[in-house]
Each structure stands twice: as C-alpha cells, then as structure tokens.
Amino acid sequence: MEKLNDVNISSMTPLISPELLKKEFPVSEELRGSIVKYRDEVRDILIKKDSRMLAIVGPCSIHEPVAALDYARQLSALRKKYEDKLCIIMRVYFEKPRTALGWRGLILDPDLDGSYKLEKGLRQARQLLLEINKLDLPAGSEILDPIVPQYISDLISWAAIGARTTESQTHRELCSGLSMPVGFKNGTDGSLDVAVNGIKSALAPHSFIGIDKKGQTCVCNTRGNDLGHPILRGGKHGPNYYEENIEDAEAQLLKEGLNPVVLIDCSHANSGKKYYKQERVLNAILDQRRRGRDSIVGFMLESNLHEGSQDIKQNTAELSYGLSITDACISMESTAKLLYTAFNSL
C-alpha cells in the first residue's frame, strides 16, 4: 500500500520535554530575579528612562561552550567596569539561518558533523546560558526555530529576529508572546519596511500552534509584545548607519506610531562583512550620539576570543580555540578597546 504520510521522513526521535530539561538545569530564585532585572534594564533603555546604551557583544555563533564561557568571564568584567554608561549583553547565538546549506548552530548540530544530536545541543545551550547568567552577564540570542524558545527563553534577556526571518508570520506571532524585548533586523535588501511591519505585528495579540512545557501541542494565545525595535544591519545596497538613514528610520517609526529608537549592527552589511570595519561603524554611531541623536539606543558587535574565522574541520580537535567558525569576529582585546572608547564617548 502506498504511504500518504512521512514519505520523505527517514526517522523520528522523541525529544525531551522543556519541563524535564528545566528540571535538569533549573533556575534559582536569585537568578530568576537577576534575569527580570536585566530585562527591565533593556526596557528602560528602549523607552529612554535609562540614558545608557545597549551593547550586544559576542561571537557570531557559539560552537564551543568552554571557549564561550571563557569569553563570558572576560565580558562580565567589562560589563561591571562600564555599567555606568553601557548595558552590556553577551551575544549567545545557538542557531544559524542558512541561505542554502551549512552548519546550523550548536543546538541543531553540537558535534559539527551533521549528526544533529539535538537533545545534546539543547542541554549544552541551557547549561551555558545558566553559567553565563551566573556571571551577572545577561544573554541575548536570535530566535529561529519556533519550538526552541520553550527550552531556553527563560534565560534570555534580549532576543533578535534575523534579516531572513523578520518577514516570517510565524516569527512575528512567536515574538508577540516572548517575555523579553525583541529586535527585528531590516531585510537583506536593506529595507526597513519588513522590520517595522514585524514590530507592528508582534505588538498585537496572536494565536498560533506551539508546545507547552510538557511538550504537548497546544494553541498559544498571546498578549502582544510592546518592546519590539528595529536593528539596522545594512543590506545589498550598502550600509544604513549614516545620519540620513537614522533620520529616515525615526520618521518611518513615528509615522507608524512606534517608538522611534534603533539599534545598529556594526557587522554584516554595515561593515561590508569585514570584521575590522566594525570600529568605523561604532565610531560613527558614537559621533551621532554625542551630537544628540539619542534615538540610537544601542549597538551590536561580533566579537570572539581571537580575531578572524576558520573553516569547520573534519577532525574538530584541530579547530583553533576561541576562533569563529561562521562570520569573522574582532578579538576580545579589540572589543575591550572599543567598549572603552564607547564608555568615554558617552
């Protein structure tokens, strides 16, 4: 008899429920209070109750938890040092959207070999997020798979929707129910329209199919998220961090009745995908802030222990420690210098 279902499914493997994973890696009451405080800090900066700048800083992607924790310890020290003027959040990205094919991130493929040991990846991700938060360092992450947030979102203080998914109705609905502020990147063409529409959509209540803590399929009814904001990352036509770009963004947001604030990604198309040009972008942002353009409430830097990037090797033991396997990053040494510059410029 011909099959009608699962014709192209080779196998299905049961997955641990969010509830069981959270019991395995629980959040203490003290840490729960800290994460609420971190989220409140981000909210206050977005609504300009807090005059500091957000600084979302960290690796393009996490592939090596030990190195990521090493990086987090150093960034935590910088957070404390510059906390009067900067709210530093570690960029902790576990999922990578792909135009075609490629490594999809620690959660999906923790062994970097296409074996897709997803349960192992979820455990590593949750454990790492716990350790990072225990360092008094908030974590920010991109939301890609709509099921994954049930496993780790309680440990995230700021979330992002990438340029490839900002236009996705699924992600807009998901964001309307998330418990933290969410940044929407402009489209890969550089247009802000999809980000603005994403913010408007996430602001409204939605109903969608998801899972609960036990892993049961259910209808999720949301209240809407009023802390959506755009992230300018440039596009195929070039950068969009210049003053006229910010003015246009302010005008578009005001026209739609939205909070006229932006974050600026110093990497990606804004730096021409040249990691060392992130410094140039940051300096331009800081110059605008000094001249009173307080709609720029934060920036993003792609940074790792060491500068540059490396290809994934068949023998993962040959990978260099603390070096990106996705986009090239600036080093921790350069990161410290840039954060020092930002602190002294504000």
C-alpha positions as CSV (number, residue, x, y, z in Angstrom):
1,M,0.0,0.0,0.0
2,E,1.3,3.5,-0.9
3,K,2.2,5.7,2.0
4,L,0.4,9.0,2.3
5,N,2.3,10.4,5.3
6,D,6.0,10.8,6.1
7,V,7.1,9.8,2.6
8,N,10.3,11.8,2.9
9,I,10.8,11.3,6.6
10,S,13.6,8.8,7.3
11,S,13.1,8.6,11.1
12,M,11.6,10.4,14.1
13,T,13.3,10.6,17.5
14,P,11.4,11.6,20.7
15,L,12.8,14.7,22.3
16,I,13.0,15.6,26.0
17,S,10.2,18.0,27.1
18,P,11.0,21.6,28.1
19,E,9.8,20.8,31.6
20,L,12.2,17.9,32.1
21,L,15.2,19.9,30.7
22,K,14.4,22.8,33.0
23,K,14.3,20.4,36.0
24,E,17.7,19.1,34.9
25,F,19.1,22.7,34.6
26,P,16.9,24.7,37.0
27,V,16.9,28.5,37.6
28,S,17.4,29.5,41.2
29,E,15.2,32.2,42.7
30,E,18.2,34.6,42.9
31,L,19.0,34.1,39.2
32,R,15.3,34.5,38.3
33,G,15.4,37.9,40.0
34,S,18.5,38.9,38.1
35,I,17.1,38.0,34.7
36,V,14.0,40.1,35.4
37,K,16.3,42.9,36.4
38,Y,18.3,42.6,33.1
39,R,15.1,42.6,31.0
40,D,13.9,45.7,32.9
41,E,17.2,47.4,32.1
42,V,16.8,46.8,28.4
43,R,13.2,48.0,28.6
44,D,14.2,51.2,30.4
45,I,16.9,52.0,27.7
46,L,14.4,51.4,24.9
47,I,11.8,53.8,26.4
48,K,14.6,56.3,27.3
49,K,14.1,56.0,31.0
50,D,17.7,54.9,31.2
51,S,20.2,57.0,29.2
52,R,22.8,54.3,28.8
53,M,23.5,52.5,25.6
54,L,22.8,48.8,24.9
55,A,25.9,46.9,23.8
56,I,25.1,43.5,22.4
57,V,28.5,41.9,22.1
58,G,29.8,38.4,21.4
59,P,30.5,35.6,19.0
60,C,28.8,35.3,15.6
61,S,27.8,31.9,16.8
62,I,28.5,29.6,19.8
63,H,30.2,26.3,18.8
64,E,32.5,25.7,21.8
65,P,30.9,26.1,25.2
66,V,34.2,26.1,27.1
67,A,35.5,28.9,25.0
68,A,32.2,30.8,25.2
69,L,32.3,30.7,29.0
70,D,35.9,31.9,28.9
71,Y,34.8,34.8,26.7
72,A,31.8,35.4,29.1
73,R,34.1,35.8,32.1
74,Q,36.1,38.5,30.4
75,L,33.0,40.3,29.1
76,S,31.4,40.1,32.6
77,A,34.3,42.1,34.0
78,L,33.9,44.7,31.2
79,R,30.1,44.9,32.0
80,K,30.9,45.8,35.6
81,K,33.6,48.3,34.6
82,Y,31.5,50.2,32.2
83,E,28.0,49.7,33.7
84,D,27.5,53.5,34.4
85,K,27.2,54.2,30.7
86,L,26.8,50.9,28.9
87,C,24.4,47.9,29.4
88,I,26.5,45.1,28.1
89,I,24.7,41.9,27.0
90,M,26.5,38.9,25.6
91,R,25.5,37.7,22.2
92,V,24.8,34.0,22.6
93,Y,23.6,32.7,19.3
94,F,22.9,29.0,19.1
95,E,21.0,28.8,15.7
96,K,22.2,29.9,12.3
97,P,19.9,30.7,9.4
98,R,21.2,29.5,6.1
99,T,20.6,30.8,2.6
100,A,21.2,27.3,1.2
101,L,23.2,24.8,3.3
102,G,25.8,24.9,6.1
103,W,26.3,24.3,9.8
104,R,23.0,25.3,11.6
105,G,24.3,26.0,15.1
106,L,25.1,24.4,18.4
107,I,21.6,23.3,19.3
108,L,20.9,21.6,16.0
109,D,24.4,20.1,15.4
110,P,26.6,20.3,18.6
111,D,29.2,17.9,17.2
112,L,29.7,19.9,14.0
113,D,29.4,16.8,11.9
114,G,25.9,16.7,10.6
115,S,24.8,14.2,13.2
116,Y,22.1,16.5,14.6
117,K,22.2,15.5,18.2
118,L,19.6,18.0,19.1
119,E,19.0,16.9,22.7
120,K,22.7,17.2,23.4
121,G,22.6,20.7,21.8
122,L,19.7,21.8,24.0
123,R,21.4,20.6,27.1
124,Q,24.7,22.3,26.2
125,A,22.8,25.5,25.4
126,R,20.8,25.6,28.6
127,Q,23.7,24.8,30.8
128,L,25.9,27.5,29.1
129,L,23.1,30.1,29.5
130,L,22.8,29.3,33.2
131,E,26.6,29.7,33.6
132,I,26.7,33.0,31.7
133,N,23.8,34.5,33.7
134,K,25.5,33.4,37.0
135,L,28.4,35.7,36.0
136,D,26.0,38.6,36.3
137,L,26.0,38.8,32.5
138,P,22.7,39.0,30.6
139,A,22.4,36.8,27.4
140,G,20.9,37.8,24.1
141,S,20.1,35.3,21.3
142,E,18.5,35.0,17.9
143,I,15.1,33.2,17.8
144,L,14.9,30.9,14.8
145,D,13.2,27.6,15.5
146,P,9.7,28.3,16.9
147,I,9.9,25.3,19.4
148,V,13.4,26.0,20.9
149,P,12.3,29.1,23.0
150,Q,10.3,26.8,25.3
151,Y,13.6,25.2,26.3
152,I,15.8,28.3,26.8
153,S,14.0,31.6,26.6
154,D,13.7,31.9,30.4
155,L,17.4,32.5,30.4
156,I,17.4,35.2,27.6
157,S,17.1,38.9,28.4
158,W,17.1,40.3,24.8
159,A,16.1,38.5,21.6
160,A,16.6,39.2,17.9
161,I,14.9,38.1,14.7
162,G,17.3,37.8,11.8
163,A,17.1,39.5,8.4
164,R,15.9,36.3,6.7
165,T,13.1,35.7,9.2
166,T,11.8,39.2,10.0
167,E,9.2,38.9,7.3
168,S,8.0,35.5,8.7
169,Q,4.5,35.5,10.1
170,T,5.4,32.5,12.3
171,H,8.2,34.5,14.0
172,R,6.1,37.7,14.3
173,E,3.4,35.7,16.1
174,L,6.1,34.0,18.3
175,C,7.6,37.3,19.3
176,S,4.2,38.6,20.4
177,G,4.4,36.0,23.2
178,L,8.0,36.3,24.2
179,S,8.8,37.6,27.6
180,M,11.8,39.9,26.7
181,P,12.4,42.8,24.3
182,V,12.9,41.7,20.7
183,G,14.9,43.4,17.9
184,F,13.9,43.0,14.3
185,K,16.6,43.3,11.7
186,N,15.9,45.1,8.4
187,G,15.6,42.9,5.4
188,T,18.7,41.7,3.4
189,D,17.9,44.3,0.8
190,G,18.3,47.0,3.4
191,S,14.7,47.9,3.6
192,L,13.3,48.8,7.0
193,D,9.7,48.1,5.9
194,V,9.8,44.4,7.0
195,A,11.2,45.2,10.4
196,V,8.6,47.9,11.0
197,N,5.8,45.5,9.9
198,G,7.3,42.9,12.2
199,I,7.3,45.2,15.2
200,K,3.7,46.2,14.5
201,S,2.6,42.6,14.1
202,A,4.3,41.5,17.3
203,L,2.7,44.3,19.2
204,A,-0.7,42.8,18.6
205,P,-2.2,39.7,20.3
206,H,-2.0,36.4,18.2
207,S,-2.9,32.8,18.4
208,F,-0.7,30.1,17.0
209,I,0.2,26.4,17.3
210,G,3.1,25.7,19.6
211,I,4.1,23.4,22.5
212,D,3.7,23.8,26.3
213,K,6.3,22.9,29.0
214,K,5.3,19.3,28.8
215,G,5.9,19.2,25.1
216,Q,2.1,18.9,24.4
217,T,0.9,20.6,21.1
218,C,-1.4,23.5,22.0
219,V,-2.8,26.8,20.9
220,C,-0.7,29.7,22.3
221,N,-2.7,32.9,22.8
222,T,-0.5,35.9,23.3
223,R,-0.9,39.4,24.7
224,G,1.5,41.2,22.3
225,N,5.0,42.5,22.9
226,D,5.4,46.2,23.2
227,L,9.2,46.2,23.3
228,G,9.9,45.4,19.6
229,H,12.5,47.7,18.0
230,P,14.5,47.7,14.7
231,I,18.1,46.7,14.1
232,L,19.8,48.4,11.2
233,R,22.3,45.9,9.7
234,G,22.7,47.3,6.2
235,G,21.7,45.5,3.0
236,K,22.7,44.6,-0.5
237,H,22.8,48.3,-1.4
238,G,25.3,49.2,1.3
239,P,25.3,50.4,4.9
240,N,22.4,52.1,6.7
241,Y,24.1,53.6,9.8
242,Y,24.6,57.1,8.3
243,E,22.7,60.0,9.8
244,E,20.2,60.3,7.0
245,N,19.4,56.6,7.4
246,I,18.7,57.2,11.1
247,E,16.5,60.2,10.3
248,D,14.5,58.1,7.8
249,A,14.1,55.3,10.3
250,E,12.9,57.8,13.0
251,A,10.4,59.3,10.6
252,Q,9.1,55.9,9.5
253,L,8.7,54.6,13.0
254,L,6.9,57.8,14.1
255,K,4.6,57.6,11.1
256,E,3.5,54.1,12.2
257,G,3.0,55.2,15.8
258,L,6.0,53.2,17.0
259,N,8.8,54.1,19.4
260,P,11.5,55.9,17.3
261,V,14.6,54.1,18.5
262,V,17.1,51.9,16.7
263,L,19.9,49.5,17.4
264,I,22.7,49.4,14.9
265,D,24.6,46.2,14.0
266,C,28.2,47.2,13.4
267,S,28.8,44.0,11.4
268,H,27.2,42.3,8.4
269,A,26.4,44.7,5.5
270,N,27.2,47.8,7.6
271,S,30.9,46.7,7.8
272,G,30.9,45.2,4.3
273,K,31.4,41.9,6.0
274,K,34.9,43.0,7.0
275,Y,35.1,42.4,10.7
276,Y,37.8,45.1,11.4
277,K,35.5,47.8,9.9
278,Q,33.1,47.4,12.9
279,E,35.3,50.0,14.6
280,R,34.5,52.5,11.9
281,V,30.7,51.9,12.3
282,L,30.9,52.2,16.1
283,N,32.8,55.5,15.9
284,A,30.1,56.9,13.5
285,I,27.4,55.8,15.9
286,L,29.1,57.4,18.9
287,D,29.6,60.6,17.0
288,Q,25.9,60.8,16.3
289,R,25.1,60.1,19.9
290,R,27.5,62.9,21.1
291,R,25.6,65.3,18.8
292,G,22.3,64.5,20.4
293,R,20.8,61.7,18.3
294,D,19.6,59.7,21.2
295,S,17.3,57.5,19.0
296,I,20.3,55.3,18.6
297,V,19.9,53.3,21.8
298,G,22.5,50.6,21.2
299,F,24.9,48.7,19.0
300,M,25.9,45.2,18.2
301,L,29.5,43.8,17.8
302,E,30.6,40.4,16.5
303,S,33.5,39.5,18.8
304,N,35.3,36.4,20.0
305,L,38.4,35.5,22.0
306,H,40.5,35.8,18.8
307,E,40.0,37.8,15.6
308,G,39.1,36.3,12.3
309,S,37.4,33.0,11.5
310,Q,38.2,29.4,10.5
311,D,36.6,26.7,8.4
312,I,35.0,23.7,10.2
313,K,37.4,20.8,10.0
314,Q,36.6,17.1,9.7
315,N,38.6,16.5,12.8
316,T,37.1,19.0,15.2
317,A,40.1,18.6,17.6
318,E,42.1,20.6,15.0
319,L,39.9,23.7,15.4
320,S,41.6,26.7,17.0
321,Y,40.3,27.7,20.4
322,G,38.1,30.8,20.6
323,L,38.0,31.4,16.9
324,S,34.7,31.7,15.0
325,I,33.6,29.1,12.5
326,T,31.0,31.4,11.0
327,D,31.4,35.2,10.4
328,A,34.8,36.6,11.2
329,C,34.9,38.5,14.6
330,I,37.1,41.1,16.3
331,S,39.2,39.8,19.2
332,M,38.5,40.3,22.9
333,E,41.4,42.7,23.0
334,S,39.9,44.9,20.3
335,T,36.4,44.5,22.0
336,A,37.8,45.9,25.2
337,K,39.3,48.9,23.4
338,L,36.0,49.6,21.6
339,L,34.0,49.4,24.8
340,Y,36.4,51.7,26.5
341,T,36.0,54.2,23.6
342,A,32.2,53.9,23.8
343,F,32.3,54.5,27.6
344,N,34.5,57.6,27.2
345,S,32.4,59.0,24.4
346,L,29.1,59.0,26.2
